[in-house]
Amino acid sequence: MVIGAILIASQIVIIGPRPALATAVLQFHADGFGFYMLHGGFQVFTSEIAPDARASAVSLQPSCSTAGNSPGRCFMAWAC
């Protein structure tokens, strides 16, 4: 999880100055890989927090995460 968080943070710093589109695409792929690494740990801990409502908790966590993550990509594309 720590490596995934470091990978995400490094990609945010690199994407910040608005690199060329080809570079940004590669950075978003690296960012997605870091998110995938972080997301696995979140899913494990989410299923331990609410064992009686495991299915709801596990499905709600990525829904909220995606709902918060997606607008940033749209704003990045709109700002470029």
N, CA, C and O atoms as CSV, one atom per row, in Angstrom:
chain,resi,resn,atom,element,x,y,z
A,1,MET,N,N,0.819,-1.188,0.000
A,1,MET,CA,C,0.000,0.000,0.000
A,1,MET,C,C,0.863,1.252,0.000
A,1,MET,O,O,0.540,2.240,-0.659
A,2,VAL,N,N,1.956,1.203,0.739
A,2,VAL,CA,C,2.836,2.371,0.804
A,2,VAL,C,C,3.468,2.646,-0.557
A,2,VAL,O,O,3.553,3.798,-0.983
A,3,ILE,N,N,3.905,1.605,-1.230
A,3,ILE,CA,C,4.507,1.782,-2.560
A,3,ILE,C,C,3.471,2.337,-3.532
A,3,ILE,O,O,3.794,3.208,-4.341
A,4,GLY,N,N,2.255,1.860,-3.470
A,4,GLY,CA,C,1.197,2.378,-4.325
A,4,GLY,C,C,0.931,3.855,-4.058
A,4,GLY,O,O,0.760,4.634,-4.995
A,5,ALA,N,N,0.896,4.246,-2.778
A,5,ALA,CA,C,0.671,5.647,-2.429
A,5,ALA,C,C,1.827,6.527,-2.899
A,5,ALA,O,O,1.605,7.646,-3.362
A,6,ILE,N,N,3.048,6.035,-2.784
A,6,ILE,CA,C,4.211,6.793,-3.265
A,6,ILE,C,C,4.150,6.938,-4.780
A,6,ILE,O,O,4.456,8.003,-5.315
A,7,LEU,N,N,3.762,5.884,-5.467
A,7,LEU,CA,C,3.646,5.943,-6.924
A,7,LEU,C,C,2.578,6.957,-7.347
A,7,LEU,O,O,2.794,7.726,-8.284
A,8,ILE,N,N,1.446,6.963,-6.672
A,8,ILE,CA,C,0.394,7.929,-6.989
A,8,ILE,C,C,0.889,9.356,-6.740
A,8,ILE,O,O,0.698,10.237,-7.578
A,9,ALA,N,N,1.519,9.579,-5.596
A,9,ALA,CA,C,2.001,10.921,-5.263
A,9,ALA,C,C,3.038,11.403,-6.269
A,9,ALA,O,O,3.030,12.571,-6.658
A,10,SER,N,N,3.927,10.513,-6.692
A,10,SER,CA,C,4.951,10.925,-7.663
A,10,SER,C,C,4.332,11.268,-9.012
A,10,SER,O,O,4.806,12.173,-9.699
A,11,GLN,N,N,3.292,10.561,-9.393
A,11,GLN,CA,C,2.646,10.847,-10.675
A,11,GLN,C,C,1.878,12.166,-10.629
A,11,GLN,O,O,1.817,12.887,-11.625
A,12,ILE,N,N,1.296,12.478,-9.481
A,12,ILE,CA,C,0.598,13.752,-9.340
A,12,ILE,C,C,1.587,14.903,-9.481
A,12,ILE,O,O,1.271,15.916,-10.105
A,13,VAL,N,N,2.772,14.760,-8.912
A,13,VAL,CA,C,3.795,15.806,-9.027
A,13,VAL,C,C,4.253,15.952,-10.472
A,13,VAL,O,O,4.482,17.068,-10.939
A,14,ILE,N,N,4.387,14.839,-11.180
A,14,ILE,CA,C,4.854,14.886,-12.572
A,14,ILE,C,C,3.760,15.432,-13.491
A,14,ILE,O,O,4.060,16.171,-14.429
A,15,ILE,N,N,2.510,15.084,-13.238
A,15,ILE,CA,C,1.413,15.515,-14.097
A,15,ILE,C,C,1.069,16.986,-13.855
A,15,ILE,O,O,0.525,17.642,-14.743
A,16,GLY,N,N,1.375,17.507,-12.679
A,16,GLY,CA,C,1.032,18.876,-12.320
A,16,GLY,C,C,1.410,19.942,-13.340
A,16,GLY,O,O,0.583,20.802,-13.641
A,17,PRO,N,N,2.636,19.921,-13.890
A,17,PRO,CA,C,3.017,20.965,-14.856
A,17,PRO,C,C,2.426,20.779,-16.254
A,17,PRO,O,O,2.842,21.472,-17.182
A,18,ARG,N,N,1.481,19.875,-16.429
A,18,ARG,CA,C,0.817,19.621,-17.714
A,18,ARG,C,C,1.802,19.206,-18.798
A,18,ARG,O,O,2.090,19.986,-19.706
A,19,PRO,N,N,2.317,17.987,-18.711
A,19,PRO,CA,C,3.231,17.505,-19.746
A,19,PRO,C,C,2.499,17.257,-21.067
A,19,PRO,O,O,1.281,17.414,-21.157
A,20,ALA,N,N,3.257,16.872,-22.076
A,20,ALA,CA,C,2.656,16.546,-23.377
A,20,ALA,C,C,1.667,15.398,-23.210
A,20,ALA,O,O,1.748,14.629,-22.252
A,21,LEU,N,N,0.738,15.293,-24.149
A,21,LEU,CA,C,-0.330,14.302,-24.036
A,21,LEU,C,C,0.211,12.876,-23.942
A,21,LEU,O,O,-0.271,12.088,-23.128
A,22,ALA,N,N,1.209,12.532,-24.765
A,22,ALA,CA,C,1.763,11.171,-24.731
A,22,ALA,C,C,2.379,10.876,-23.368
A,22,ALA,O,O,2.242,9.765,-22.857
A,23,THR,N,N,3.048,11.849,-22.780
A,23,THR,CA,C,3.640,11.661,-21.458
A,23,THR,C,C,2.547,11.543,-20.399
A,23,THR,O,O,2.642,10.723,-19.486
A,24,ALA,N,N,1.503,12.373,-20.529
A,24,ALA,CA,C,0.412,12.330,-19.554
A,24,ALA,C,C,-0.301,10.978,-19.578
A,24,ALA,O,O,-0.703,10.465,-18.533
A,25,VAL,N,N,-0.453,10.412,-20.754
A,25,VAL,CA,C,-1.097,9.095,-20.855
A,25,VAL,C,C,-0.281,8.049,-20.094
A,25,VAL,O,O,-0.841,7.239,-19.356
A,26,LEU,N,N,1.025,8.067,-20.272
A,26,LEU,CA,C,1.889,7.121,-19.547
A,26,LEU,C,C,1.827,7.373,-18.043
A,26,LEU,O,O,1.827,6.430,-17.252
A,27,GLN,N,N,1.775,8.636,-17.653
A,27,GLN,CA,C,1.699,8.954,-16.228
A,27,GLN,C,C,0.376,8.486,-15.631
A,27,GLN,O,O,0.343,8.009,-14.497
A,28,PHE,N,N,-0.715,8.618,-16.385
A,28,PHE,CA,C,-2.004,8.140,-15.889
A,28,PHE,C,C,-2.017,6.623,-15.756
A,28,PHE,O,O,-2.664,6.084,-14.858
A,29,HIS,N,N,-1.313,5.939,-16.633
A,29,HIS,CA,C,-1.210,4.483,-16.506
A,29,HIS,C,C,-0.452,4.119,-15.228
A,29,HIS,O,O,-0.859,3.223,-14.489
A,30,ALA,N,N,0.645,4.818,-14.978
A,30,ALA,CA,C,1.411,4.568,-13.751
A,30,ALA,C,C,0.577,4.923,-12.523
A,30,ALA,O,O,0.629,4.223,-11.512
A,31,ASP,N,N,-0.187,6.001,-12.610
A,31,ASP,CA,C,-1.058,6.404,-11.516
A,31,ASP,C,C,-2.128,5.337,-11.263
A,31,ASP,O,O,-2.438,5.018,-10.115
A,32,GLY,N,N,-2.677,4.798,-12.329
A,32,GLY,CA,C,-3.677,3.735,-12.195
A,32,GLY,C,C,-3.109,2.475,-11.564
A,32,GLY,O,O,-3.775,1.811,-10.770
A,33,PHE,N,N,-1.862,2.149,-11.927
A,33,PHE,CA,C,-1.213,0.980,-11.322
A,33,PHE,C,C,-1.001,1.204,-9.826
A,33,PHE,O,O,-1.221,0.296,-9.024
A,34,GLY,N,N,-0.579,2.399,-9.454
A,34,GLY,CA,C,-0.411,2.711,-8.037
A,34,GLY,C,C,-1.735,2.652,-7.297
A,34,GLY,O,O,-1.806,2.169,-6.166
A,35,PHE,N,N,-2.785,3.146,-7.943
A,35,PHE,CA,C,-4.110,3.087,-7.340
A,35,PHE,C,C,-4.552,1.640,-7.148
A,35,PHE,O,O,-5.146,1.297,-6.126
A,36,TYR,N,N,-4.263,0.801,-8.125
A,36,TYR,CA,C,-4.613,-0.619,-8.023
A,36,TYR,C,C,-3.897,-1.261,-6.832
A,36,TYR,O,O,-4.481,-2.061,-6.102
A,37,MET,N,N,-2.633,-0.902,-6.650
A,37,MET,CA,C,-1.877,-1.442,-5.517
A,37,MET,C,C,-2.464,-0.974,-4.186
A,37,MET,O,O,-2.548,-1.753,-3.236
A,38,LEU,N,N,-2.862,0.267,-4.117
A,38,LEU,CA,C,-3.441,0.820,-2.899
A,38,LEU,C,C,-4.850,0.278,-2.664
A,38,LEU,O,O,-5.240,0.016,-1.526
A,39,HIS,N,N,-5.599,0.113,-3.733
A,39,HIS,CA,C,-6.991,-0.317,-3.658
A,39,HIS,C,C,-7.123,-1.719,-3.070
A,39,HIS,O,O,-8.066,-1.982,-2.323
A,40,GLY,N,N,-6.214,-2.610,-3.385
A,40,GLY,CA,C,-6.275,-3.974,-2.848
A,40,GLY,C,C,-6.237,-3.988,-1.326
A,40,GLY,O,O,-6.994,-4.715,-0.683
A,41,GLY,N,N,-5.357,-3.186,-0.763
A,41,GLY,CA,C,-5.288,-3.090,0.700
A,41,GLY,C,C,-6.552,-2.499,1.294
A,41,GLY,O,O,-7.038,-2.954,2.329
A,42,PHE,N,N,-7.086,-1.468,0.621
A,42,PHE,CA,C,-8.336,-0.879,1.101
A,42,PHE,C,C,-9.458,-1.906,1.121
A,42,PHE,O,O,-10.247,-1.950,2.065
A,43,GLN,N,N,-9.529,-2.724,0.091
A,43,GLN,CA,C,-10.600,-3.728,0.019
A,43,GLN,C,C,-10.483,-4.731,1.170
A,43,GLN,O,O,-11.488,-5.124,1.762
A,44,VAL,N,N,-9.257,-5.141,1.480
A,44,VAL,CA,C,-9.064,-6.090,2.583
A,44,VAL,C,C,-9.527,-5.477,3.893
A,44,VAL,O,O,-10.270,-6.103,4.648
A,45,PHE,N,N,-9.087,-4.248,4.165
A,45,PHE,CA,C,-9.457,-3.607,5.421
A,45,PHE,C,C,-10.945,-3.266,5.478
A,45,PHE,O,O,-11.549,-3.315,6.549
A,46,THR,N,N,-11.534,-2.924,4.344
A,46,THR,CA,C,-12.960,-2.632,4.306
A,46,THR,C,C,-13.768,-3.869,4.666
A,46,THR,O,O,-14.760,-3.774,5.389
A,47,SER,N,N,-13.353,-5.027,4.170
A,47,SER,CA,C,-14.105,-6.249,4.460
A,47,SER,C,C,-13.962,-6.670,5.916
A,47,SER,O,O,-14.816,-7.390,6.434
A,48,GLU,N,N,-12.890,-6.231,6.591
A,48,GLU,CA,C,-12.719,-6.560,8.003
A,48,GLU,C,C,-13.504,-5.618,8.910
A,48,GLU,O,O,-13.879,-5.998,10.020
A,49,ILE,N,N,-13.756,-4.393,8.449
A,49,ILE,CA,C,-14.440,-3.412,9.288
A,49,ILE,C,C,-15.902,-3.785,9.500
A,49,ILE,O,O,-16.415,-3.680,10.614
A,50,ALA,N,N,-16.571,-4.216,8.444
A,50,ALA,CA,C,-18.002,-4.499,8.532
A,50,ALA,C,C,-18.285,-5.918,8.051
A,50,ALA,O,O,-18.794,-6.096,6.944
A,51,PRO,N,N,-17.969,-6.928,8.853
A,51,PRO,CA,C,-18.181,-8.301,8.386
A,51,PRO,C,C,-19.647,-8.651,8.146
A,51,PRO,O,O,-19.942,-9.500,7.305
A,52,ASP,N,N,-20.564,-8.019,8.860
A,52,ASP,CA,C,-21.985,-8.320,8.654
A,52,ASP,C,C,-22.526,-7.710,7.368
A,52,ASP,O,O,-23.481,-8.223,6.786
A,53,ALA,N,N,-21.920,-6.623,6.929
A,53,ALA,CA,C,-22.357,-5.948,5.708
A,53,ALA,C,C,-21.207,-5.917,4.704
A,53,ALA,O,O,-20.961,-4.899,4.058
A,54,ARG,N,N,-20.518,-7.030,4.585
A,54,ARG,CA,C,-19.306,-7.096,3.773
A,54,ARG,C,C,-19.550,-6.727,2.315
A,54,ARG,O,O,-18.789,-5.946,1.744
A,55,ALA,N,N,-20.587,-7.266,1.709
A,55,ALA,CA,C,-20.835,-6.992,0.281
A,55,ALA,C,C,-21.119,-5.515,0.053
A,55,ALA,O,O,-20.622,-4.926,-0.907
A,56,SER,N,N,-21.908,-4.920,0.922
A,56,SER,CA,C,-22.219,-3.494,0.781
A,56,SER,C,C,-20.982,-2.642,0.987
A,56,SER,O,O,-20.749,-1.691,0.241
A,57,ALA,N,N,-20.187,-2.973,1.993
A,57,ALA,CA,C,-18.984,-2.189,2.284
A,57,ALA,C,C,-17.971,-2.301,1.162
A,57,ALA,O,O,-17.370,-1.303,0.764
A,58,VAL,N,N,-17.776,-3.505,0.648
A,58,VAL,CA,C,-16.784,-3.717,-0.404
A,58,VAL,C,C,-17.224,-3.075,-1.715
A,58,VAL,O,O,-16.376,-2.624,-2.484
A,59,SER,N,N,-18.521,-3.021,-1.989
A,59,SER,CA,C,-18.975,-2.379,-3.220
A,59,SER,C,C,-19.041,-0.860,-3.077
A,59,SER,O,O,-18.820,-0.143,-4.053
A,60,LEU,N,N,-19.337,-0.367,-1.898
A,60,LEU,CA,C,-19.438,1.073,-1.687
A,60,LEU,C,C,-18.066,1.750,-1.710
A,60,LEU,O,O,-17.946,2.887,-2.166
A,61,GLN,N,N,-17.043,1.068,-1.229
A,61,GLN,CA,C,-15.699,1.671,-1.178
A,61,GLN,C,C,-15.177,2.036,-2.571
A,61,GLN,O,O,-14.766,3.182,-2.758
A,62,PRO,N,N,-15.167,1.134,-3.561
A,62,PRO,CA,C,-14.673,1.568,-4.872
A,62,PRO,C,C,-15.612,2.546,-5.575
A,62,PRO,O,O,-15.167,3.356,-6.389
A,63,SER,N,N,-16.903,2.475,-5.267
A,63,SER,CA,C,-17.831,3.431,-5.874
A,63,SER,C,C,-17.508,4.854,-5.425
A,63,SER,O,O,-17.446,5.769,-6.246
A,64,CYS,N,N,-17.307,5.033,-4.150
A,64,CYS,CA,C,-16.962,6.359,-3.633
A,64,CYS,C,C,-15.584,6.785,-4.115
A,64,CYS,O,O,-15.374,7.954,-4.437
A,65,SER,N,N,-14.659,5.863,-4.166
A,65,SER,CA,C,-13.307,6.184,-4.623
A,65,SER,C,C,-13.310,6.612,-6.085
A,65,SER,O,O,-12.644,7.582,-6.448
A,66,THR,N,N,-14.045,5.907,-6.915
A,66,THR,CA,C,-14.113,6.253,-8.332
A,66,THR,C,C,-14.862,7.565,-8.530
A,66,THR,O,O,-14.483,8.375,-9.375
A,67,ALA,N,N,-15.912,7.777,-7.763
A,67,ALA,CA,C,-16.674,9.021,-7.872
A,67,ALA,C,C,-15.815,10.222,-7.491
A,67,ALA,O,O,-16.020,11.319,-8.011
A,68,GLY,N,N,-14.873,10.029,-6.605
A,68,GLY,CA,C,-13.983,11.115,-6.229
A,68,GLY,C,C,-12.787,11.256,-7.144
A,68,GLY,O,O,-12.246,12.353,-7.284
A,69,ASN,N,N,-12.365,10.176,-7.769
A,69,ASN,CA,C,-11.167,10.171,-8.611
A,69,ASN,C,C,-11.461,10.617,-10.036
A,69,ASN,O,O,-10.623,11.277,-10.651
A,70,SER,N,N,-12.596,10.286,-10.564
A,70,SER,CA,C,-12.918,10.572,-11.965
A,70,SER,C,C,-13.021,12.065,-12.300
A,70,SER,O,O,-12.522,12.471,-13.350
A,71,PRO,N,N,-13.627,12.879,-11.480
A,71,PRO,CA,C,-13.707,14.300,-11.847
A,71,PRO,C,C,-12.339,14.956,-12.025
A,71,PRO,O,O,-12.194,15.870,-12.837
A,72,GLY,N,N,-11.352,14.506,-11.287
A,72,GLY,CA,C,-10.008,15.068,-11.434
A,72,GLY,C,C,-9.459,14.848,-12.834
A,72,GLY,O,O,-8.811,15.735,-13.390
A,73,ARG,N,N,-9.705,13.703,-13.398
A,73,ARG,CA,C,-9.253,13.421,-14.769
A,73,ARG,C,C,-9.983,14.321,-15.768
A,73,ARG,O,O,-9.387,14.822,-16.722
A,74,CYS,N,N,-11.281,14.516,-15.534
A,74,CYS,CA,C,-12.054,15.380,-16.442
A,74,CYS,C,C,-11.572,16.814,-16.342
A,74,CYS,O,O,-11.438,17.484,-17.366
A,75,PHE,N,N,-11.310,17.303,-15.147
A,75,PHE,CA,C,-10.824,18.667,-14.984
A,75,PHE,C,C,-9.451,18.833,-15.602
A,75,PHE,O,O,-9.145,19.890,-16.154
A,76,MET,N,N,-8.615,17.803,-15.520
A,76,MET,CA,C,-7.281,17.847,-16.131
A,76,MET,C,C,-7.417,17.970,-17.644
A,76,MET,O,O,-6.711,18.762,-18.268
A,77,ALA,N,N,-8.311,17.199,-18.231
A,77,ALA,CA,C,-8.501,17.241,-19.673
A,77,ALA,C,C,-9.097,18.579,-20.112
A,77,ALA,O,O,-8.750,19.106,-21.169
A,78,TRP,N,N,-9.988,19.117,-19.297
A,78,TRP,CA,C,-10.630,20.386,-19.624
A,78,TRP,C,C,-9.639,21.549,-19.517
A,78,TRP,O,O,-9.712,22.502,-20.293
A,79,ALA,N,N,-8.715,21.468,-18.558
A,79,ALA,CA,C,-7.767,22.555,-18.327
A,79,ALA,C,C,-6.653,22.573,-19.388
A,79,ALA,O,O,-6.032,23.611,-19.619
A,80,CYS,N,N,-6.407,21.440,-20.020
A,80,CYS,CA,C,-5.295,21.383,-20.971
A,80,CYS,C,C,-5.619,22.053,-22.246
A,80,CYS,O,O,-4.788,22.091,-23.152
